[in-house]
Amino acid sequence: MAKTKSSRRWLDRHVSDPYVKRAQQDGYRSRAAYKLLELQEKDRLIAPGMRLVDLGAAPGSWSQVAARLVGPKGLVVALDLLEMDPLAGVTFLQGDFRETETLAVLEQALGAEPLDLVLSDMAPNISGTSVVDQARAIYLVELALELARERLRPGGGLVVKIFQGTGFDEYLRTLRQSFDQVASRKPQSSRRESRELYLVAKGFHP
């Protein structure tokens, strides 16, 4: 099948992307690893022994970073709708985070102890209709916040990928009701044309 102009542009950009090259050299599964590494350097989110969940984990680069940082005494549970190859130190669950059956399996994997951190790099399947896509994206971060409120220990943290647009300001206000500090981050490794931001929330208070 002949490649379209847009797919050729994407391929050219991907091949020449310095973060893609770095990921290959450093052994990370995708360039997204550097987004979390930048957030870690700025906000000191992850420490040895922490218990955390990685939502929207596939192909696994955030889980790779997290597993290395929490060490053998920590816990990393990764969840995604897509398959993900096994990773040392990571418990992977495949399922739809929006479904109650998947949440039940996740709860079982997390056990009774509270979490220190919830990471969400989830993004909806893009329909091409901005209003629909934004609504889906906001729904996912709302679900991530709901899980954080249920499972985080006092003082715990939440990181979510979010897109500026309808619902952003309201979500930010809601986030600030549950956390002492909320910061907006745009990692250098995020593509310039992307509307994505990361909200880093620390100091959870039930």
TIRO-2110 file (N, C-alpha, C; in Angstrom, 1 decimal):
// TIRO-2110
0.8, -1.2, 0.0, N, 1, A
0.0, 0.0, 0.0, CA, 1, A
0.9, 1.2, 0.0, C, 1, A
0.6, 2.2, -0.9, N, 2, A
1.4, 3.4, -1.0, CA, 2, A
1.2, 4.3, 0.3, C, 2, A
2.3, 4.9, 0.8, N, 3, A
2.2, 5.7, 1.9, CA, 3, A
1.6, 7.1, 1.5, C, 3, A
0.7, 7.6, 2.4, N, 4, A
0.2, 9.0, 2.2, CA, 4, A
1.2, 10.0, 2.5, C, 4, A
1.0, 11.2, 2.1, N, 5, A
1.9, 12.3, 2.4, CA, 5, A
2.1, 12.5, 3.9, C, 5, A
0.9, 12.4, 4.6, N, 6, A
1.0, 12.7, 6.0, CA, 6, A
1.8, 11.6, 6.7, C, 6, A
1.6, 10.3, 6.3, N, 7, A
2.3, 9.2, 6.9, CA, 7, A
3.8, 9.3, 6.6, C, 7, A
4.2, 9.8, 5.4, N, 8, A
5.6, 10.0, 5.1, CA, 8, A
6.2, 11.1, 6.0, C, 8, A
5.4, 12.1, 6.2, N, 9, A
5.9, 13.2, 7.0, CA, 9, A
6.1, 12.7, 8.4, C, 9, A
5.2, 11.9, 8.9, N, 10, A
5.3, 11.4, 10.3, CA, 10, A
6.5, 10.5, 10.4, C, 10, A
6.8, 9.7, 9.4, N, 11, A
7.9, 8.8, 9.4, CA, 11, A
9.2, 9.5, 9.3, C, 11, A
9.3, 10.5, 8.5, N, 12, A
10.5, 11.4, 8.4, CA, 12, A
10.8, 12.1, 9.7, C, 12, A
9.7, 12.6, 10.3, N, 13, A
9.9, 13.3, 11.6, CA, 13, A
10.3, 12.3, 12.7, C, 13, A
9.7, 11.1, 12.7, N, 14, A
10.0, 10.1, 13.7, CA, 14, A
11.5, 9.7, 13.6, C, 14, A
11.9, 9.4, 12.4, N, 15, A
13.3, 8.9, 12.2, CA, 15, A
14.3, 10.0, 12.6, C, 15, A
14.0, 11.2, 12.3, N, 16, A
15.0, 12.3, 12.6, CA, 16, A
14.8, 12.9, 14.1, C, 16, A
13.8, 12.4, 14.8, N, 17, A
13.6, 12.9, 16.2, CA, 17, A
14.7, 12.5, 17.1, C, 17, A
15.4, 13.5, 17.7, N, 18, A
16.5, 13.2, 18.6, CA, 18, A
16.1, 12.3, 19.8, C, 18, A
14.9, 12.5, 20.3, N, 19, A
14.5, 11.7, 21.5, CA, 19, A
14.2, 10.2, 21.1, C, 19, A
13.8, 10.0, 19.8, N, 20, A
13.6, 8.6, 19.3, CA, 20, A
15.0, 8.0, 19.3, C, 20, A
16.0, 8.7, 18.8, N, 21, A
17.3, 8.1, 18.7, CA, 21, A
17.9, 7.9, 20.1, C, 21, A
17.7, 8.8, 21.1, N, 22, A
18.1, 8.6, 22.4, CA, 22, A
17.5, 7.4, 23.1, C, 22, A
16.2, 7.2, 22.8, N, 23, A
15.5, 6.1, 23.4, CA, 23, A
16.0, 4.8, 22.9, C, 23, A
16.4, 4.7, 21.7, N, 24, A
17.0, 3.5, 21.1, CA, 24, A
18.3, 3.3, 21.7, C, 24, A
19.1, 4.3, 21.9, N, 25, A
20.4, 4.2, 22.5, CA, 25, A
20.4, 3.8, 24.0, C, 25, A
19.4, 4.4, 24.7, N, 26, A
19.3, 4.1, 26.2, CA, 26, A
18.5, 2.9, 26.5, C, 26, A
17.9, 2.3, 25.5, N, 27, A
17.1, 1.1, 25.8, CA, 27, A
15.7, 1.3, 26.3, C, 27, A
15.1, 2.5, 26.1, N, 28, A
13.8, 2.7, 26.4, CA, 28, A
12.8, 2.4, 25.3, C, 28, A
11.6, 2.0, 25.6, N, 29, A
10.7, 1.5, 24.6, CA, 29, A
10.1, 2.6, 23.7, C, 29, A
10.1, 3.8, 24.2, N, 30, A
9.6, 5.0, 23.4, CA, 30, A
10.3, 6.3, 23.9, C, 30, A
10.1, 7.3, 23.1, N, 31, A
10.6, 8.6, 23.5, CA, 31, A
9.9, 9.2, 24.7, C, 31, A
8.7, 8.7, 25.1, N, 32, A
7.9, 9.2, 26.2, CA, 32, A
8.7, 9.1, 27.5, C, 32, A
9.7, 8.2, 27.6, N, 33, A
10.5, 8.0, 28.8, CA, 33, A
11.0, 9.3, 29.3, C, 33, A
11.5, 10.2, 28.3, N, 34, A
12.1, 11.4, 28.7, CA, 34, A
11.2, 12.5, 29.2, C, 34, A
9.9, 12.3, 28.9, N, 35, A
8.9, 13.2, 29.6, CA, 35, A
8.8, 12.9, 31.1, C, 35, A
8.8, 11.7, 31.4, N, 36, A
8.7, 11.3, 32.8, CA, 36, A
10.1, 11.7, 33.5, C, 36, A
11.2, 11.4, 32.9, N, 37, A
12.5, 11.7, 33.4, CA, 37, A
12.6, 13.3, 33.7, C, 37, A
12.1, 14.1, 32.8, N, 38, A
12.1, 15.5, 33.0, CA, 38, A
11.2, 15.9, 34.2, C, 38, A
10.0, 15.3, 34.3, N, 39, A
9.1, 15.6, 35.4, CA, 39, A
9.8, 15.1, 36.7, C, 39, A
10.5, 14.0, 36.7, N, 40, A
11.1, 13.5, 37.9, CA, 40, A
12.3, 14.4, 38.3, C, 40, A
13.0, 14.9, 37.4, N, 41, A
14.1, 15.9, 37.7, CA, 41, A
13.5, 17.2, 38.3, C, 41, A
12.4, 17.6, 37.8, N, 42, A
11.8, 18.9, 38.2, CA, 42, A
11.1, 18.7, 39.6, C, 42, A
10.3, 17.6, 39.7, N, 43, A
9.4, 17.5, 40.8, CA, 43, A
9.7, 16.4, 41.8, C, 43, A
10.7, 15.6, 41.5, N, 44, A
11.1, 14.5, 42.5, CA, 44, A
9.8, 13.7, 42.9, C, 44, A
9.2, 13.1, 41.9, N, 45, A
8.0, 12.4, 42.1, CA, 45, A
8.2, 11.0, 42.7, C, 45, A
9.2, 10.3, 42.2, N, 46, A
9.4, 8.9, 42.5, CA, 46, A
10.6, 8.6, 43.4, C, 46, A
10.5, 7.8, 44.4, N, 47, A
11.6, 7.5, 45.3, CA, 47, A
11.6, 6.0, 45.6, C, 47, A
12.7, 5.4, 46.0, N, 48, A
12.8, 4.0, 46.3, CA, 48, A
11.7, 3.5, 47.2, C, 48, A
11.2, 2.4, 46.9, N, 49, A
10.2, 1.7, 47.8, CA, 49, A
8.7, 2.2, 47.6, C, 49, A
8.5, 3.1, 46.7, N, 50, A
7.2, 3.7, 46.4, CA, 50, A
6.3, 2.6, 45.7, C, 50, A
5.0, 2.8, 46.0, N, 51, A
4.0, 2.0, 45.3, CA, 51, A
3.2, 2.9, 44.3, C, 51, A
3.2, 2.5, 43.1, N, 52, A
2.5, 3.4, 42.1, CA, 52, A
1.9, 2.6, 41.0, C, 52, A
0.9, 3.3, 40.3, N, 53, A
0.3, 2.7, 39.2, CA, 53, A
0.5, 3.6, 37.9, C, 53, A
0.7, 2.9, 36.8, N, 54, A
1.0, 3.6, 35.5, CA, 54, A
-0.2, 3.3, 34.6, C, 54, A
-1.0, 4.3, 34.3, N, 55, A
-2.2, 4.2, 33.5, CA, 55, A
-1.8, 4.6, 32.1, C, 55, A
-2.3, 3.8, 31.1, N, 56, A
-1.9, 4.1, 29.7, CA, 56, A
-0.5, 3.8, 29.5, C, 56, A
0.0, 2.6, 30.0, N, 57, A
1.4, 2.3, 30.1, CA, 57, A
2.1, 1.9, 28.8, C, 57, A
1.4, 1.3, 27.9, N, 58, A
2.0, 0.7, 26.7, CA, 58, A
2.6, 1.8, 25.9, C, 58, A
3.8, 1.6, 25.3, N, 59, A
4.6, 0.3, 25.2, CA, 59, A
5.4, 0.0, 26.5, C, 59, A
5.5, 1.0, 27.4, N, 60, A
6.1, 0.6, 28.7, CA, 60, A
7.3, 1.5, 29.1, C, 60, A
7.5, 2.6, 28.4, N, 61, A
8.7, 3.4, 28.8, CA, 61, A
8.5, 4.1, 30.2, C, 61, A
7.3, 4.6, 30.5, N, 62, A
7.2, 5.2, 31.8, CA, 62, A
7.3, 4.1, 32.9, C, 62, A
6.8, 2.9, 32.7, N, 63, A
7.0, 1.8, 33.6, CA, 63, A
8.5, 1.4, 33.8, C, 63, A
9.2, 1.5, 32.7, N, 64, A
10.7, 1.2, 32.8, CA, 64, A
11.3, 2.2, 33.7, C, 64, A
11.1, 3.5, 33.5, N, 65, A
11.6, 4.5, 34.4, CA, 65, A
11.2, 4.3, 35.8, C, 65, A
9.9, 4.1, 36.0, N, 66, A
9.4, 4.0, 37.4, CA, 66, A
9.9, 2.8, 38.1, C, 66, A
10.0, 1.6, 37.4, N, 67, A
10.6, 0.4, 38.1, CA, 67, A
12.0, 0.6, 38.5, C, 67, A
12.8, 1.3, 37.7, N, 68, A
14.2, 1.6, 38.1, CA, 68, A
14.3, 2.5, 39.3, C, 68, A
13.4, 3.4, 39.4, N, 69, A
13.4, 4.4, 40.5, CA, 69, A
12.9, 3.9, 41.8, C, 69, A
11.8, 3.0, 41.7, N, 70, A
11.3, 2.5, 43.0, CA, 70, A
12.1, 1.4, 43.5, C, 70, A
12.8, 0.7, 42.6, N, 71, A
13.7, -0.4, 43.1, CA, 71, A
13.0, -1.7, 43.5, C, 71, A
13.7, -2.7, 44.0, N, 72, A
13.1, -4.0, 44.3, CA, 72, A
12.1, -4.0, 45.4, C, 72, A
12.1, -3.0, 46.2, N, 73, A
11.1, -2.9, 47.4, CA, 73, A
9.9, -2.1, 47.0, C, 73, A
9.8, -1.6, 45.8, N, 74, A
8.7, -0.8, 45.4, CA, 74, A
7.7, -1.7, 44.6, C, 74, A
6.6, -1.0, 44.1, N, 75, A
5.6, -1.7, 43.3, CA, 75, A
5.2, -0.8, 42.2, C, 75, A
5.2, -1.4, 41.0, N, 76, A
4.7, -0.7, 39.8, CA, 76, A
3.7, -1.6, 39.1, C, 76, A
2.5, -1.1, 39.1, N, 77, A
1.4, -1.8, 38.3, CA, 77, A
1.1, -1.0, 37.1, C, 77, A
1.2, -1.6, 36.0, N, 78, A
0.9, -0.9, 34.7, CA, 78, A
-0.4, -1.4, 34.1, C, 78, A
-1.1, -0.5, 33.5, N, 79, A
-2.4, -0.9, 32.9, CA, 79, A
-2.5, -0.2, 31.5, C, 79, A
-3.0, -1.0, 30.5, N, 80, A
-3.3, -0.4, 29.2, CA, 80, A
-4.3, -1.3, 28.5, C, 80, A
-5.0, -0.6, 27.6, N, 81, A
-5.9, -1.4, 26.7, CA, 81, A
-5.1, -2.2, 25.7, C, 81, A
-3.9, -1.8, 25.3, N, 82, A
-3.1, -2.5, 24.4, CA, 82, A
-2.2, -3.5, 25.1, C, 82, A
-1.7, -4.5, 24.3, N, 83, A
-0.7, -5.4, 24.9, CA, 83, A
0.6, -4.7, 25.2, C, 83, A
1.3, -5.3, 26.1, N, 84, A
2.7, -4.7, 26.5, CA, 84, A
3.6, -5.9, 26.8, C, 84, A
4.8, -5.9, 26.2, N, 85, A
5.7, -6.9, 26.5, CA, 85, A
6.1, -6.8, 28.0, C, 85, A
6.4, -8.0, 28.6, N, 86, A
6.8, -8.0, 30.0, CA, 86, A
8.0, -7.1, 30.3, C, 86, A
8.0, -6.6, 31.5, N, 87, A
9.1, -5.8, 32.1, CA, 87, A
9.5, -6.3, 33.5, C, 87, A
10.7, -6.4, 33.7, N, 88, A
11.2, -6.8, 35.1, CA, 88, A
10.7, -5.7, 36.1, C, 88, A
10.1, -6.2, 37.2, N, 89, A
9.7, -5.3, 38.2, CA, 89, A
8.4, -4.6, 38.0, C, 89, A
7.7, -5.0, 37.0, N, 90, A
6.4, -4.4, 36.6, CA, 90, A
5.3, -5.5, 36.5, C, 90, A
4.2, -5.2, 37.2, N, 91, A
3.0, -6.1, 37.0, CA, 91, A
2.1, -5.4, 35.9, C, 91, A
1.9, -6.1, 34.8, N, 92, A
1.1, -5.5, 33.7, CA, 92, A
-0.3, -6.1, 33.7, C, 92, A
-1.3, -5.3, 33.5, N, 93, A
-2.7, -5.7, 33.4, CA, 93, A
-3.2, -5.1, 32.1, C, 93, A
-3.8, -5.9, 31.2, N, 94, A
-4.4, -5.4, 30.0, CA, 94, A
-5.9, -5.3, 30.2, C, 94, A
-6.4, -4.1, 29.9, N, 95, A
-7.9, -3.9, 30.0, CA, 95, A
-8.2, -2.5, 29.8, C, 95, A
-9.5, -2.2, 29.7, N, 96, A
-10.0, -0.9, 29.5, CA, 96, A
-10.3, -0.2, 30.9, C, 96, A
-9.6, 0.8, 31.2, N, 97, A
-9.7, 1.5, 32.5, CA, 97, A
-11.1, 2.0, 32.7, C, 97, A
-11.9, 2.2, 31.7, N, 98, A
-13.2, 2.7, 31.9, CA, 98, A
-14.2, 1.6, 32.3, C, 98, A
-13.8, 0.4, 32.3, N, 99, A
-14.7, -0.8, 32.6, CA, 99, A
-14.5, -1.2, 34.1, C, 99, A
-15.6, -1.5, 34.7, N, 100, A
-15.6, -1.9, 36.1, CA, 100, A
-14.9, -3.2, 36.3, C, 100, A
-14.9, -4.1, 35.3, N, 101, A
-14.2, -5.4, 35.4, CA, 101, A
-12.7, -5.2, 35.5, C, 101, A
-12.2, -4.2, 34.7, N, 102, A
-10.8, -3.9, 34.7, CA, 102, A
-10.4, -3.3, 36.0, C, 102, A
-11.2, -2.4, 36.6, N, 103, A
-10.9, -1.7, 37.8, CA, 103, A
-10.9, -2.8, 39.0, C, 103, A
-11.7, -3.8, 38.9, N, 104, A
-11.7, -4.8, 39.9, CA, 104, A
-10.4, -5.6, 39.9, C, 104, A
-9.9, -5.9, 38.7, N, 105, A
-8.6, -6.6, 38.6, CA, 105, A
-7.5, -5.7, 39.1, C, 105, A
-7.6, -4.4, 38.8, N, 106, A
-6.5, -3.5, 39.2, CA, 106, A
-6.5, -3.4, 40.7, C, 106, A
-7.7, -3.3, 41.3, N, 107, A
-7.8, -3.3, 42.8, CA, 107, A
-7.1, -4.5, 43.4, C, 107, A
-7.3, -5.6, 42.8, N, 108, A
-6.7, -6.9, 43.3, CA, 108, A
-5.2, -6.8, 43.2, C, 108, A
-4.7, -6.3, 42.1, N, 109, A
-3.2, -6.2, 41.9, CA, 109, A
-2.6, -5.2, 42.9, C, 109, A
-3.3, -4.2, 43.2, N, 110, A
-2.7, -3.1, 44.1, CA, 110, A
-2.7, -3.6, 45.5, C, 110, A
-3.6, -4.5, 45.9, N, 111, A
-3.6, -4.9, 47.3, CA, 111, A
-4.3, -3.8, 48.2, C, 111, A
-4.1, -4.1, 49.5, N, 112, A
-4.8, -3.2, 50.5, CA, 112, A
-4.1, -1.9, 50.8, C, 112, A
-2.8, -1.9, 50.6, N, 113, A
-2.0, -0.7, 51.0, CA, 113, A
-2.3, 0.4, 50.1, C, 113, A
-2.2, 1.6, 50.5, N, 114, A
-2.4, 2.8, 49.7, CA, 114, A
-1.3, 3.0, 48.7, C, 114, A
-1.5, 3.8, 47.7, N, 115, A
-0.5, 4.2, 46.7, CA, 115, A
0.2, 5.5, 47.1, C, 115, A
1.4, 5.6, 46.6, N, 116, A
2.2, 6.8, 46.8, CA, 116, A
2.0, 7.7, 45.6, C, 116, A
1.7, 7.2, 44.4, N, 117, A
1.7, 8.0, 43.2, CA, 117, A
0.8, 7.3, 42.1, C, 117, A
0.0, 8.1, 41.4, N, 118, A
-0.7, 7.6, 40.2, CA, 118, A
-0.2, 8.4, 39.0, C, 118, A
0.2, 7.7, 38.0, N, 119, A
0.7, 8.3, 36.8, CA, 119, A
-0.3, 8.0, 35.7, C, 119, A
-0.6, 8.9, 34.9, N, 120, A
-1.5, 8.7, 33.8, CA, 120, A
-1.0, 9.4, 32.5, C, 120, A
-0.6, 8.6, 31.6, N, 121, A
-0.2, 9.1, 30.2, CA, 121, A
-1.3, 8.7, 29.2, C, 121, A
-2.5, 8.5, 29.7, N, 122, A
-3.5, 8.0, 28.8, CA, 122, A
-4.0, 9.1, 27.9, C, 122, A
-4.3, 8.7, 26.7, N, 123, A
-4.9, 9.6, 25.7, CA, 123, A
-6.0, 8.8, 24.9, C, 123, A
-7.0, 9.5, 24.5, N, 124, A
-8.1, 8.8, 23.8, CA, 124, A
-7.7, 8.5, 22.3, C, 124, A
-8.3, 7.6, 21.7, N, 125, A
-8.2, 7.4, 20.3, CA, 125, A
-8.7, 8.6, 19.6, C, 125, A
-7.9, 9.2, 18.7, N, 126, A
-8.3, 10.4, 18.0, CA, 126, A
-9.3, 10.2, 16.9, C, 126, A
-10.4, 10.9, 17.0, N, 127, A
-11.5, 10.8, 16.0, CA, 127, A
-11.3, 11.8, 14.9, C, 127, A
-10.6, 12.9, 15.2, N, 128, A
-10.4, 14.0, 14.3, CA, 128, A
-11.4, 15.1, 14.5, C, 128, A
-12.4, 14.9, 15.4, N, 129, A
-13.3, 15.9, 15.8, CA, 129, A
-12.9, 16.5, 17.2, C, 129, A
-12.4, 17.7, 17.2, N, 130, A
-11.8, 18.3, 18.4, CA, 130, A
-12.7, 18.3, 19.6, C, 130, A
-13.9, 18.6, 19.4, N, 131, A
-14.9, 18.6, 20.6, CA, 131, A
-15.0, 17.2, 21.2, C, 131, A
-15.1, 16.2, 20.4, N, 132, A
-15.2, 14.8, 20.8, CA, 132, A
-14.0, 14.4, 21.5, C, 132, A
-12.8, 14.6, 20.9, N, 133, A
-11.5, 14.2, 21.4, CA, 133, A
-11.2, 14.9, 22.7, C, 133, A
-11.5, 16.2, 22.9, N, 134, A
-11.3, 16.8, 24.1, CA, 134, A
-12.2, 16.3, 25.2, C, 134, A
-13.4, 16.0, 24.9, N, 135, A
-14.3, 15.4, 25.9, CA, 135, A
-13.8, 14.1, 26.4, C, 135, A
-13.3, 13.3, 25.5, N, 136, A
-12.8, 11.9, 25.8, CA, 136, A
-11.5, 12.1, 26.7, C, 136, A
-10.7, 13.0, 26.4, N, 137, A
-9.4, 13.2, 27.1, CA, 137, A
-9.8, 13.7, 28.5, C, 137, A
-10.7, 14.6, 28.7, N, 138, A
-11.1, 15.1, 30.0, CA, 138, A
-11.7, 13.9, 30.8, C, 138, A
-12.5, 13.1, 30.2, N, 139, A
-13.1, 11.9, 30.9, CA, 139, A
-12.0, 11.0, 31.5, C, 139, A
-10.9, 10.8, 30.7, N, 140, A
-9.8, 9.9, 31.2, CA, 140, A
-9.1, 10.5, 32.4, C, 140, A
-8.8, 11.8, 32.4, N, 141, A
-8.1, 12.4, 33.5, CA, 141, A
-9.1, 12.5, 34.7, C, 141, A
-10.4, 12.6, 34.5, N, 142, A
-11.3, 12.5, 35.6, CA, 142, A
-11.3, 11.2, 36.3, C, 142, A
-11.2, 10.1, 35.5, N, 143, A
-11.1, 8.8, 36.0, CA, 143, A
-9.8, 8.6, 36.8, C, 143, A
-8.7, 9.1, 36.3, N, 144, A
-7.4, 9.0, 37.0, CA, 144, A
-7.5, 9.7, 38.3, C, 144, A
-8.1, 10.9, 38.4, N, 145, A
-8.3, 11.6, 39.6, CA, 145, A
-9.2, 10.8, 40.6, C, 145, A
-10.2, 10.2, 40.1, N, 146, A
-11.1, 9.3, 40.9, CA, 146, A
-10.3, 8.2, 41.6, C, 146, A
-9.5, 7.5, 40.8, N, 147, A
-8.6, 6.5, 41.3, CA, 147, A
-7.7, 7.0, 42.4, C, 147, A
-7.1, 8.2, 42.1, N, 148, A
-6.1, 8.8, 43.0, CA, 148, A
-6.8, 9.1, 44.4, C, 148, A
-8.0, 9.6, 44.3, N, 149, A
-8.8, 9.9, 45.5, CA, 149, A
-9.1, 8.7, 46.3, C, 149, A
-9.3, 7.6, 45.6, N, 150, A
-9.7, 6.3, 46.3, CA, 150, A
-8.4, 5.6, 46.9, C, 150, A
-7.3, 5.7, 46.2, N, 151, A
-6.2, 4.9, 46.6, CA, 151, A
-4.9, 5.5, 47.1, C, 151, A
-4.8, 6.9, 47.0, N, 152, A
-3.6, 7.5, 47.4, CA, 152, A
-3.5, 7.7, 48.9, C, 152, A
-2.3, 7.6, 49.5, N, 153, A
-2.1, 7.9, 50.9, CA, 153, A
-2.1, 9.4, 51.0, C, 153, A
-2.4, 9.9, 52.2, N, 154, A
-2.2, 11.4, 52.4, CA, 154, A
-0.8, 11.8, 52.1, C, 154, A
-0.7, 12.9, 51.3, N, 155, A
0.6, 13.4, 50.9, CA, 155, A
1.0, 12.8, 49.5, C, 155, A
0.3, 11.9, 49.0, N, 156, A
0.6, 11.2, 47.7, CA, 156, A
0.5, 12.2, 46.5, C, 156, A
0.8, 11.6, 45.3, N, 157, A
0.9, 12.5, 44.1, CA, 157, A
0.1, 11.9, 42.9, C, 157, A
-0.2, 12.8, 42.0, N, 158, A
-0.8, 12.4, 40.7, CA, 158, A
-0.2, 13.2, 39.6, C, 158, A
0.0, 12.5, 38.5, N, 159, A
0.5, 13.1, 37.3, CA, 159, A
-0.4, 12.7, 36.1, C, 159, A
-1.0, 13.7, 35.4, N, 160, A
-1.9, 13.3, 34.3, CA, 160, A
-1.5, 14.1, 33.1, C, 160, A
-1.6, 13.4, 31.9, N, 161, A
-1.5, 14.1, 30.6, CA, 161, A
-2.9, 14.7, 30.3, C, 161, A
-2.9, 16.0, 29.9, N, 162, A
-4.1, 16.7, 29.6, CA, 162, A
-3.9, 17.6, 28.4, C, 162, A
-5.0, 17.9, 27.8, N, 163, A
-4.9, 18.8, 26.6, CA, 163, A
-5.7, 20.1, 26.9, C, 163, A
-5.1, 21.2, 26.6, N, 164, A
-5.8, 22.5, 26.8, CA, 164, A
-7.1, 22.5, 25.9, C, 164, A
-8.1, 23.1, 26.5, N, 165, A
-9.4, 23.2, 25.7, CA, 165, A
-10.5, 23.1, 26.7, C, 165, A
-11.7, 22.8, 26.2, N, 166, A
-12.9, 22.8, 27.0, CA, 166, A
-12.7, 21.8, 28.2, C, 166, A
-13.0, 22.2, 29.4, N, 167, A
-12.9, 21.3, 30.5, CA, 167, A
-11.6, 21.4, 31.3, C, 167, A
-10.6, 22.1, 30.7, N, 168, A
-9.3, 22.1, 31.3, CA, 168, A
-9.3, 22.9, 32.6, C, 168, A
-9.9, 24.1, 32.6, N, 169, A
-9.9, 25.0, 33.7, CA, 169, A
-10.7, 24.4, 34.9, C, 169, A
-11.8, 23.8, 34.5, N, 170, A
-12.6, 23.2, 35.6, CA, 170, A
-11.9, 22.0, 36.2, C, 170, A
-11.2, 21.2, 35.4, N, 171, A
-10.5, 20.1, 36.0, CA, 171, A
-9.4, 20.6, 36.9, C, 171, A
-8.7, 21.6, 36.5, N, 172, A
-7.6, 22.2, 37.3, CA, 172, A
-8.1, 22.6, 38.6, C, 172, A
-9.3, 23.3, 38.6, N, 173, A
-9.9, 23.7, 39.9, CA, 173, A
-10.2, 22.5, 40.8, C, 173, A
-10.7, 21.5, 40.2, N, 174, A
-11.1, 20.3, 40.9, CA, 174, A
-9.9, 19.6, 41.5, C, 174, A
-8.8, 19.6, 40.7, N, 175, A
-7.5, 19.0, 41.2, CA, 175, A
-7.0, 19.7, 42.4, C, 175, A
-7.1, 21.0, 42.4, N, 176, A
-6.6, 21.9, 43.5, CA, 176, A
-7.3, 21.7, 44.8, C, 176, A
-8.6, 21.1, 44.7, N, 177, A
-9.3, 20.9, 45.9, CA, 177, A
-8.8, 19.7, 46.7, C, 177, A
-8.1, 18.8, 46.0, N, 178, A
-7.6, 17.6, 46.6, CA, 178, A
-6.1, 17.5, 46.9, C, 178, A
-5.3, 18.5, 46.3, N, 179, A
-3.9, 18.5, 46.4, CA, 179, A
-3.4, 19.9, 46.9, C, 179, A
-2.3, 19.9, 47.7, N, 180, A
-1.7, 21.1, 48.2, CA, 180, A
-1.0, 21.9, 47.1, C, 180, A
-0.4, 21.2, 46.1, N, 181, A
0.4, 21.8, 45.1, CA, 181, A
0.0, 21.2, 43.7, C, 181, A
-0.3, 22.1, 42.8, N, 182, A
-0.6, 21.6, 41.4, CA, 182, A
0.2, 22.5, 40.4, C, 182, A
1.1, 21.9, 39.6, N, 183, A
1.9, 22.6, 38.6, CA, 183, A
1.6, 22.1, 37.2, C, 183, A
1.7, 23.0, 36.3, N, 184, A
1.5, 22.6, 34.9, CA, 184, A
2.9, 22.5, 34.2, C, 184, A
3.2, 21.4, 33.5, N, 185, A
4.5, 21.2, 32.9, CA, 185, A
4.4, 20.9, 31.4, C, 185, A
5.3, 21.4, 30.7, N, 186, A
5.4, 21.1, 29.3, CA, 186, A
6.8, 20.6, 29.0, C, 186, A
7.1, 19.3, 29.1, N, 187, A
8.5, 18.8, 29.0, CA, 187, A
9.1, 19.2, 27.6, C, 187, A
10.4, 19.4, 27.6, N, 188, A
11.0, 19.7, 26.3, CA, 188, A
10.9, 18.6, 25.3, C, 188, A
10.8, 17.4, 25.9, N, 189, A
10.6, 16.2, 25.0, CA, 189, A
9.2, 16.1, 24.4, C, 189, A
8.3, 16.9, 24.9, N, 190, A
7.0, 16.9, 24.2, CA, 190, A
7.2, 17.6, 22.8, C, 190, A
6.5, 17.0, 21.8, N, 191, A
6.6, 17.6, 20.5, CA, 191, A
6.0, 19.1, 20.5, C, 191, A
6.7, 20.0, 19.8, N, 192, A
6.3, 21.4, 19.9, CA, 192, A
4.9, 21.6, 19.5, C, 192, A
4.4, 20.9, 18.5, N, 193, A
3.1, 21.1, 17.9, CA, 193, A
2.0, 20.4, 18.8, C, 193, A
2.4, 19.6, 19.7, N, 194, A
1.4, 18.9, 20.6, CA, 194, A
0.8, 19.9, 21.6, C, 194, A
-0.5, 19.7, 21.8, N, 195, A
-1.2, 20.5, 22.8, CA, 195, A
-1.1, 19.9, 24.2, C, 195, A
-0.4, 18.8, 24.3, N, 196, A
-0.4, 18.1, 25.6, CA, 196, A
0.4, 18.9, 26.7, C, 196, A
-0.1, 18.8, 27.9, N, 197, A
0.5, 19.3, 29.1, CA, 197, A
0.4, 18.2, 30.1, C, 197, A
1.3, 18.3, 31.2, N, 198, A
1.2, 17.4, 32.3, CA, 198, A
0.9, 18.2, 33.5, C, 198, A
-0.1, 17.8, 34.3, N, 199, A
-0.4, 18.4, 35.5, CA, 199, A
0.2, 17.5, 36.6, C, 199, A
1.0, 18.1, 37.4, N, 200, A
1.7, 17.4, 38.5, CA, 200, A
1.1, 17.9, 39.8, C, 200, A
0.4, 17.0, 40.5, N, 201, A
-0.2, 17.3, 41.8, CA, 201, A
0.4, 16.6, 42.9, C, 201, A
0.8, 17.3, 44.0, N, 202, A
1.5, 16.8, 45.1, CA, 202, A
0.8, 17.2, 46.4, C, 202, A
0.9, 16.3, 47.5, N, 203, A
0.3, 16.7, 48.7, CA, 203, A
-1.1, 16.4, 48.8, C, 203, A
-1.5, 15.1, 48.5, N, 204, A
-2.9, 14.7, 48.5, CA, 204, A
-3.5, 14.8, 49.9, C, 204, A
-4.7, 15.4, 50.0, N, 205, A
-5.4, 15.4, 51.3, CA, 205, A
-6.8, 14.8, 51.1, C, 205, A
-7.1, 13.7, 51.7, N, 206, A
-8.4, 13.0, 51.5, CA, 206, A
-9.6, 13.9, 51.9, C, 206, A
END
